[in-house]
Amino acid sequence: MCSQASLHRVSWWGESLTRGELDDVLGEIYDEPAAVDDRGRAFKRLLDHFGDRFGTQRDVVLARCPCRVNLMGMHVEHRGGYVNYVTHGREILAVGAPRVDDTVRITDVRSDRFPEREFTITDEIEMGNSSSWLEYIDSPSVVKRVASNQGDWSNYVRASVLRLQIRFDQRDLRGFDAAFLGDIPTSSGLSSSSAMVVLSSLLTLELNSLEVDRAELVELCGEGEWYVGTRGGAGDHAAMLFCERDRICHLRFFPFEVDDQIPLPDDCSIVICDSMKSARKAGDVLDAYNQTIAAYNMVLILAKGAMGDLGLGQDLIDGTEHLRDMNPERIPLADIYRVIRALPEMETREDLLRRFPEQVQHLERLFRTHKPPSKGYRIRSVAMFGIAECERGKVFANLMRSGDVEEIGRLMSIEHDGDRVVEYDRERDKWKPWDNHVTESMLDQLIEDCETESAAAIERSKLHLQSGGYGCSSPELDQMVDIAASVPGVLGAGLTGAGFGGCIRVLVRDRAVEELLSEMWDRYYAPRGLPMGAEVLRSARGACILPDRVQGQ
C-alpha cells in the first residue's frame, strides 16, 4: 500500500518497492543518472496525485511508455515496408489500480490540459456492433460519439480498453483508476497518442491479469487507434513495445517481425527539432492524412491492373500483396518504373468506382474515413514515394551496420524531398511551392537509365534514390530541414511521423551538435518568439510495467 504521508515505498500485488529499488529498475531503462533521478521524482509526483484523487490505501501498478523517432521508412509500415525506430526519453508515466466494477476513471497531473474523465466499459461496448472491431468502430453511434469528442485524451484510453474487450469477448474486463503524467509534446509528430494507447493497453492487461504476446499486442494497439478516426499502421506501437536502449529497431509487417536491433553510430547524434506547429490529426489534417493512406490502397489496385496490361505475369501480380512487393528482387526495375508510368497522376472517386466495380465495397470503406479530395487522389507521385521508401527502409539497415552514415544522411534528405511542400527561391528571397510530381518524362528517363550500360546512369536510376511525392511536410518543417542542412557536420534531416507539422530528426556528427542547436535557435525559434525546441535524443528502453515483467515476450 502507498501512504499519503510517505510515498517512498510502493506496493502492488503484495510486493513492495523502495525509492532506491525503483531507481535501480529505472537504471536499466535509461542511460543517464539524471534521467533516472528525473523519472524517480516524476513517479513520486504521480503517486501523490493518484493518492489525492483515488485514495492511498490501494495496490498500484507503475508503467511507462516512451515516444518514438522513425529514422527511415516513413509512411510505409502499413505497406509492409521496413521501418527503423529509436525510442526517445520523453514519455508518459502511469499509476493504476484495479476496480471491482467496469468503470474506468482517469486523471492527469496537468488537469488544466487533460480534464478528468470516466466511462463504463459495458456502456461503451453496447453503443456499437461488437461482432468485430471494424464493425464496432464503423457503427454510426460510435462514429458520432468519437466525432463529438474529437481530440479528447480519453479517446486513446477508450481505444485501448475497448479493443481489448472485443479481443477478450468471452470475459468482462474490470475497470481501473489511473493517473498519468507525461512530457511528450502533444501534436509534435512524436506520437504521444500512440504512447497513450500502448500505455493504457499495458495497464488494462496487467490489471486484468491477462497475457498477450507482444507481437499480437502491437496489432491490437494499431487497430485500437483506429477508434479515433485515423487509419494508420502499427509501426509506432511496435517501436514503443520492442525498442531497446541505444539500438535502432529494424522491423516490418505482414508478417510482423523484428529483424534486427542495430547499435546507434558511435560518433553521431540524433537531434530532434520541434517546429511547434501542431500535427494534431483532426479536421482537415485528419482528412489529408487518411486521404493519402487511402491513395496507397488505390495505388495497389491500379498497379496490379497495370502489371496485367504490361504482361508481367499472373504469378507476379498475385504475389504483389503489399506495396513493398514491388521491389527489384521480384520485378525488374525498369518494369517497376513502367508500372508507375502507367498510373494516373490523379484519380477521382467516381473514376475508381467505374473502373473497379468488383472493389466497390472495399473502396467505399476507404472513402468513409475522409472527405473527398477536391482534385482527386494523388496516385503516381504517392506510388513512387511509397515503393521507393520501402526500399530505403530496407537499405538503411545495411548502411547502418556498415557505418556508412554519409549515405544514410543523403537518403534522409532524398526522403524528405518526397514530403517537401516548399523550397526557398534565393533570387526572389521567398518560399515557393515545391514540385514533387512524377512525370512520364521522368519515368521514361529512369527506364532508359536502367537499361543502359552506363554505370553512372544505372546508379542514379536505383529505386531508393527516388523521392516521389507524398507531400505531407509543412513550410515550417521544410525551413528547419534547410537550416539543418546548412550546418557543416549535419549528414541529413527530414520530418519524422505523419507530418503536417511536428518534428524533424537530424543526423549530425557529435562535433557539430552545438552549432546545429545554435543555428536552430538563431534562425528558427528566436525570430518566431518560440522557446527552444531542439534537443539531442536520449535513448530509453521500450514500454513496460515496473518492474518489467513482460519485456521480451
C-alpha positions in Angstrom: 0.0 0.0 0.0 1.1 3.6 -0.5 0.5 6.1 2.2 -0.1 9.8 1.8 2.4 10.6 4.4 5.3 8.8 2.8 5.2 7.5 -0.8 8.8 6.3 -0.8 7.5 2.7 -0.7 5.0 1.5 -3.3 3.4 -1.9 -3.3 1.4 -3.8 -5.9 0.2 -7.4 -5.9 1.6 -7.9 -2.5 5.1 -6.8 -3.5 6.9 -3.6 -2.4 9.5 -1.3 -3.9 11.6 1.4 -2.2 12.7 4.5 -3.9 16.2 3.1 -4.1 14.9 -0.1 -5.6 12.9 1.9 -8.1 16.0 3.8 -9.1 17.7 0.5 -9.7 14.9 -0.5 -12.0 15.0 2.8 -13.8 18.7 2.5 -14.3 18.0 -0.5 -16.6 15.8 1.7 -18.7 17.7 5.0 -19.1 21.3 5.5 -19.9 21.9 8.7 -17.8 21.8 9.1 -14.0 20.0 12.5 -14.5 17.2 10.7 -16.3 16.9 8.1 -13.5 16.6 10.9 -10.9 14.1 12.8 -13.0 11.8 9.8 -13.5 12.0 8.8 -9.9 10.8 12.3 -8.9 8.1 12.2 -11.6 6.8 8.9 -10.3 6.7 10.4 -6.7 4.7 13.3 -8.0 2.4 11.0 -9.9 1.8 8.8 -6.8 1.0 11.9 -4.8 -1.6 12.9 -7.4 -3.1 9.3 -7.6 -3.4 9.3 -3.8 -5.1 12.6 -3.7 -7.7 11.6 -6.3 -8.3 7.9 -5.7 -7.1 7.2 -2.2 -3.8 6.0 -0.7 -4.8 2.5 0.5 -4.6 0.9 -2.9 -2.4 -1.7 -4.6 -1.0 0.1 -7.6 0.9 -0.7 -10.8 3.6 1.6 -12.3 4.0 1.8 -16.0 5.7 3.9 -18.7 5.9 4.3 -22.4 8.4 6.4 -24.4 7.9 8.3 -27.6 9.5 7.1 -30.8 11.5 8.6 -33.7 11.5 6.9 -37.1 14.9 7.3 -38.8 14.0 5.7 -42.1 10.9 4.2 -43.7 8.4 7.0 -43.4 4.7 6.3 -44.0 5.3 2.7 -45.1 4.8 0.4 -42.1 1.2 -0.2 -43.3 2.6 -1.0 -46.7 4.8 -3.8 -45.4 8.0 -1.8 -45.6 10.9 -1.9 -43.2 10.9 0.9 -40.6 13.8 1.9 -38.4 12.9 3.3 -35.0 14.6 4.5 -31.8 12.8 5.5 -28.6 13.4 8.8 -27.0 13.4 9.5 -23.3 10.3 11.7 -23.4 7.4 9.5 -22.3 4.1 9.1 -20.4 4.1 7.6 -16.9 1.1 6.0 -15.3 0.0 4.7 -11.9 -3.1 2.4 -12.0 -5.2 0.3 -9.6 -7.9 -2.2 -10.3 -11.6 -1.7 -9.6 -14.2 -4.3 -8.8 -16.6 -2.9 -11.4 -16.1 -2.0 -15.1 -15.7 1.8 -14.7 -12.5 3.5 -15.9 -11.5 6.7 -14.2 -8.5 8.7 -15.5 -6.8 11.8 -14.3 -3.7 13.7 -15.3 -1.4 15.8 -13.1 -1.8 18.5 -15.7 -5.6 18.7 -15.2 -5.9 22.1 -16.9 -4.9 20.4 -20.2 -6.3 16.9 -19.6 -9.5 17.1 -17.6 -10.6 14.1 -15.5 -12.7 11.6 -17.5 -14.8 8.5 -16.6 -16.5 5.8 -18.7 -18.1 2.4 -18.3 -16.8 -0.4 -20.5 -20.2 -2.1 -20.9 -22.0 1.1 -21.9 -19.3 1.9 -24.5 -19.4 -1.6 -26.0 -23.2 -1.5 -26.2 -23.0 1.6 -28.4 -22.0 -0.4 -31.5 -21.9 -3.7 -33.2 -19.2 -5.6 -31.3 -19.1 -8.7 -33.6 -15.7 -7.4 -34.8 -13.5 -4.4 -34.2 -14.1 -2.9 -37.7 -17.9 -3.3 -37.3 -17.7 -1.6 -33.9 -15.7 1.4 -34.9 -17.8 1.9 -38.1 -21.0 1.7 -36.1 -22.9 5.1 -36.6 -23.3 5.7 -32.9 -19.6 5.1 -32.2 -18.5 7.3 -35.1 -20.9 10.1 -33.9 -19.5 9.7 -30.3 -15.9 10.0 -31.4 -16.6 12.9 -33.7 -18.4 14.8 -30.9 -15.4 14.2 -28.7 -12.7 14.5 -31.2 -9.2 15.2 -29.9 -10.1 14.4 -26.3 -7.4 12.5 -24.5 -9.8 9.9 -23.1 -10.4 8.6 -26.6 -7.0 6.9 -26.6 -7.7 5.2 -23.3 -11.1 4.1 -24.7 -9.3 2.8 -27.8 -7.1 0.5 -25.8 -9.7 -0.8 -23.3 -12.4 -1.4 -25.9 -10.1 -3.1 -28.4 -9.0 -5.5 -25.7 -12.6 -6.1 -24.5 -13.6 -7.1 -28.0 -10.4 -9.3 -28.2 -11.3 -11.0 -24.9 -15.0 -11.1 -25.7 -15.7 -14.1 -23.5 -14.7 -12.2 -20.4 -16.0 -8.9 -18.9 -13.0 -6.7 -18.2 -12.9 -4.9 -15.0 -12.1 -1.2 -14.9 -9.4 0.7 -13.2 -8.4 4.1 -11.7 -5.3 5.6 -13.3 -3.2 8.7 -13.1 -0.9 9.9 -15.9 2.0 12.3 -16.3 4.0 12.9 -19.5 6.5 15.1 -21.1 5.9 14.1 -24.8 4.9 17.3 -26.6 1.4 16.8 -28.0 0.7 17.1 -31.7 4.5 17.1 -32.3 4.9 14.1 -34.5 6.4 12.0 -31.7 3.2 10.1 -31.3 2.0 10.9 -27.8 -1.3 9.4 -28.9 0.2 6.0 -29.7 2.2 6.2 -26.4 -1.1 6.6 -24.6 -2.7 3.7 -26.4 0.3 1.4 -25.6 0.4 2.5 -22.0 -3.3 2.1 -21.5 -3.2 -1.3 -23.1 -0.4 -2.5 -20.8 -2.3 -1.2 -17.8 -5.5 -2.9 -18.9 -3.8 -6.2 -19.4 -1.9 -6.1 -16.1 -4.9 -5.0 -14.0 -7.0 -7.8 -15.5 -4.3 -10.4 -15.2 -4.4 -11.0 -19.0 -1.5 -12.2 -21.1 -1.0 -11.2 -24.8 2.2 -11.9 -26.8 3.8 -8.6 -27.6 3.6 -9.2 -31.3 -0.2 -9.5 -31.0 -0.3 -6.5 -28.7 1.3 -4.4 -31.5 -1.5 -5.3 -33.8 -4.2 -4.7 -31.2 -2.7 -1.3 -30.4 -2.5 -0.3 -34.0 -6.1 -1.3 -34.7 -7.2 0.2 -31.4 -6.0 3.6 -32.5 -8.4 3.4 -35.5 -11.1 4.2 -32.9 -10.1 7.9 -33.0 -10.6 8.1 -36.8 -7.1 7.5 -38.2 -6.3 4.6 -40.4 -2.6 4.3 -39.9 -0.4 1.3 -39.2 1.1 -0.1 -36.0 4.8 0.9 -36.5 4.7 3.4 -33.7 3.3 0.9 -31.3 5.8 -1.7 -32.3 8.7 0.7 -31.7 7.4 1.6 -28.3 7.0 -2.1 -27.3 10.1 -3.5 -28.9 12.9 -0.9 -29.0 16.0 -1.5 -26.9 18.2 1.2 -25.3 20.9 2.5 -27.6 19.6 0.4 -30.5 17.7 1.0 -33.8 14.8 -1.4 -34.1 14.6 -2.6 -37.7 11.2 -4.1 -38.2 8.5 -4.8 -40.7 4.9 -6.0 -41.0 2.9 -8.7 -43.0 4.1 -10.7 -41.2 5.3 -8.7 -38.2 8.9 -9.3 -37.3 11.8 -7.5 -35.6 14.6 -8.2 -38.0 17.5 -6.6 -36.0 18.5 -4.3 -33.2 21.3 -2.2 -34.7 23.6 -0.2 -32.5 23.4 3.6 -32.8 26.5 5.1 -34.5 29.4 6.0 -32.1 30.3 9.4 -33.4 26.9 10.8 -34.4 23.9 12.1 -32.5 20.2 12.4 -33.4 18.8 15.8 -32.7 15.0 16.3 -32.5 13.7 19.7 -33.5 10.1 20.6 -32.7 8.6 23.0 -35.2 5.9 24.0 -32.6 3.4 23.7 -35.5 0.7 21.3 -34.4 0.5 18.0 -36.2 -2.8 17.1 -34.4 -4.8 14.7 -36.6 -8.2 16.4 -36.6 -10.3 18.2 -39.1 -8.5 19.0 -42.4 -5.3 17.4 -41.2 -7.1 14.1 -40.4 -8.7 14.2 -43.8 -5.4 14.8 -45.6 -3.8 12.0 -43.6 -6.5 9.5 -44.4 -6.7 10.6 -48.0 -3.1 9.7 -48.5 -3.4 6.4 -46.7 -6.4 5.7 -49.0 -4.3 6.7 -52.0 -1.9 3.9 -51.1 -4.7 1.4 -51.3 -5.8 2.7 -54.7 -2.2 2.6 -55.9 -2.1 -1.2 -55.3 -5.3 -1.8 -57.1 -4.2 0.3 -60.1 -0.7 -1.1 -60.1 -1.9 -4.7 -60.3 -4.1 -3.7 -63.2 -1.1 -2.0 -64.9 1.1 -5.1 -64.3 -1.5 -7.2 -66.2 -1.7 -4.7 -69.1 2.1 -4.8 -69.3 2.1 -8.6 -69.4 4.2 -9.1 -66.3 2.6 -12.5 -65.5 0.0 -13.7 -63.1 2.5 -15.0 -60.6 4.0 -11.6 -60.1 0.6 -10.0 -59.9 -0.7 -12.5 -57.3 2.5 -12.1 -55.3 2.1 -8.4 -55.1 0.0 -8.2 -51.9 1.7 -5.0 -50.5 3.4 -2.1 -51.9 6.8 -3.4 -50.7 6.4 -6.4 -53.0 7.1 -4.1 -55.9 10.9 -4.3 -55.5 13.8 -5.1 -57.7 14.3 -8.5 -56.2 11.0 -9.6 -57.6 10.4 -7.4 -60.6 13.0 -5.9 -63.0 13.5 -2.2 -62.0 12.6 -0.9 -65.5 9.3 -2.8 -65.3 8.6 -1.2 -61.9 9.0 2.2 -63.5 6.8 1.1 -66.4 4.1 0.2 -63.9 4.4 3.6 -62.2 4.3 5.3 -65.5 1.0 3.6 -66.4 -0.6 5.0 -63.3 -2.7 8.2 -63.5 -1.3 11.2 -61.8 -4.7 11.9 -60.2 -7.9 9.8 -59.9 -11.3 10.7 -58.6 -13.7 8.5 -56.6 -16.1 8.3 -59.5 -13.4 7.1 -61.9 -12.2 4.4 -59.4 -15.7 3.1 -58.8 -16.4 3.0 -62.5 -13.1 1.2 -63.3 -13.3 -1.3 -60.4 -16.9 -2.4 -59.8 -15.7 -5.5 -58.1 -13.9 -3.3 -55.5 -16.9 -1.1 -54.6 -17.3 -2.4 -51.1 -13.6 -2.0 -50.3 -13.4 1.4 -51.9 -16.4 2.7 -50.1 -15.0 1.6 -46.7 -11.9 3.6 -47.5 -13.9 6.6 -48.6 -15.8 6.7 -45.2 -12.6 7.7 -43.4 -12.3 11.2 -45.0 -13.8 13.8 -47.2 -13.2 13.5 -51.0 -10.1 15.5 -52.1 -11.2 18.4 -54.3 -8.9 17.5 -57.2 -8.9 13.7 -56.7 -6.3 11.4 -55.2 -2.6 11.8 -56.0 -1.7 8.4 -57.4 1.6 8.3 -59.4 3.7 10.5 -57.1 2.5 8.7 -54.0 3.2 5.4 -55.6 6.8 6.4 -56.4 7.4 7.6 -52.9 5.9 4.6 -51.2 7.7 2.0 -53.4 11.0 3.8 -53.1 10.6 4.4 -49.4 10.0 0.7 -48.8 13.4 0.1 -50.5 15.0 2.9 -48.4 13.8 1.4 -45.2 15.4 -1.9 -46.2 18.7 -0.4 -47.5 19.0 1.7 -44.3 19.9 -1.3 -42.1 22.8 -2.5 -44.2 24.2 1.1 -44.4 23.9 1.5 -40.6 25.6 -1.9 -40.0 28.5 -0.9 -42.3 28.8 2.6 -40.7 28.0 4.5 -43.9 26.4 7.4 -42.2 27.1 9.7 -45.0 24.9 7.7 -47.4 22.2 7.4 -44.7 22.2 11.2 -44.4 21.8 11.5 -48.2 18.9 9.2 -48.1 17.2 11.2 -45.3 17.4 14.3 -47.5 16.0 12.4 -50.5 13.2 11.0 -48.4 12.3 14.5 -47.1 12.1 15.9 -50.6 9.3 13.4 -51.2 7.4 15.0 -48.3 8.5 18.6 -49.0 5.9 21.3 -49.8 8.1 24.4 -50.2 11.5 25.4 -51.4 13.4 28.7 -50.9 13.8 30.9 -54.0 17.1 32.7 -53.5 16.6 35.0 -56.4 13.3 36.3 -55.2 14.1 35.8 -51.5 10.9 34.0 -50.7 9.5 30.5 -50.4 7.7 28.9 -53.3 5.7 25.6 -53.8 7.8 22.5 -54.2 7.1 20.4 -57.3 7.2 16.7 -56.5 5.1 15.5 -59.4 6.4 12.3 -61.0 6.0 12.9 -64.7 6.0 10.5 -67.6 9.2 12.1 -69.0 11.0 11.5 -65.6 10.0 7.8 -65.7 11.0 7.5 -69.4 14.5 8.7 -68.4 14.6 6.3 -65.4 13.6 3.4 -67.7 16.3 4.3 -70.2 18.9 4.7 -67.4 18.0 1.2 -66.1 18.6 -0.4 -69.5 21.8 1.3 -70.4 25.4 0.1 -70.0 26.4 3.3 -68.3 27.4 2.7 -64.6 26.5 6.3 -63.7 23.1 6.1 -65.3 22.4 2.7 -63.6 23.4 4.2 -60.2 21.1 7.2 -60.5 18.2 5.0 -61.5 18.3 3.0 -58.3 14.9 2.8 -56.6 15.9 4.0 -53.2 17.3 7.3 -54.7 13.9 8.4 -56.0 11.9 10.9 -53.9 8.4 10.6 -55.3 5.8 12.9 -53.9 4.0 12.1 -50.6 3.8 15.7 -49.7 3.0 15.6 -46.0 5.5 18.2 -44.8 4.8 21.9 -43.9 6.7 25.1 -44.6 8.0 25.2 -41.0 9.4 21.7 -41.3 11.0 22.4 -44.7 12.6 25.5 -43.3 14.0 23.6 -40.4 15.4 20.9 -42.7 17.1 23.5 -44.8 18.6 25.3 -41.7 20.0 21.9 -40.5 21.4 21.1 -43.9 23.4 24.4 -43.9 25.4 23.3 -40.8 28.7 21.6 -41.6 28.7 18.2 -39.9 25.0 17.6 -40.5 24.6 14.4 -42.5 20.9 14.5 -43.2 17.5 15.7 -42.0 13.8 15.2 -42.5 10.4 15.0 -40.9 9.5 12.2 -38.6 6.0 10.9 -38.0 2.9 11.6 -40.1 3.9 15.2 -41.0 1.8 18.3 -41.5 3.8 19.8 -38.6 5.6 18.4 -35.6 9.3 17.4 -35.5 12.2 16.8 -37.8 15.1 14.5 -36.9 18.7 15.4 -37.8 21.6 13.0 -38.1 24.7 15.0 -37.1 28.3 14.5 -36.2 28.9 14.9 -32.5 31.3 17.8 -33.1 28.6 19.8 -34.8 25.7 19.4 -32.3 26.2 22.7 -30.5 26.4 24.6 -33.8 23.2 23.0 -35.0 21.4 23.8 -31.8 22.7 27.4 -32.0 21.6 27.8 -35.7 18.1 26.4 -34.9 17.7 28.9 -32.1 19.0 31.9 -34.1 17.2 31.2 -37.3 14.0 29.4 -36.3 13.0 29.7 -32.7 14.1 33.2 -31.7 12.7 35.0 -34.7 9.3 33.5 -34.0 9.4 34.2 -30.3 9.3 30.5 -29.6 11.0 28.6 -26.8 13.9 26.4 -27.7 12.5 23.2 -29.1 15.6 21.3 -30.3 17.3 18.6 -28.2 19.6 15.6 -28.5 17.8 12.3 -28.5 18.1 10.4 -25.2 17.8 6.7 -25.7 15.5 4.8 -23.5 14.1 1.2 -23.3 10.7 0.4 -24.7 7.4 0.5 -22.8 7.0 -1.7 -19.7 5.3 -2.3 -16.4 7.7 -1.7 -13.5 9.4 -3.9 -12.6 9.5 -5.1 -16.2 7.8 -8.5 -16.2 6.8 -8.5 -19.9 9.8 -7.3 -21.8 10.8 -9.7 -24.5 7.6 -11.7 -24.7 
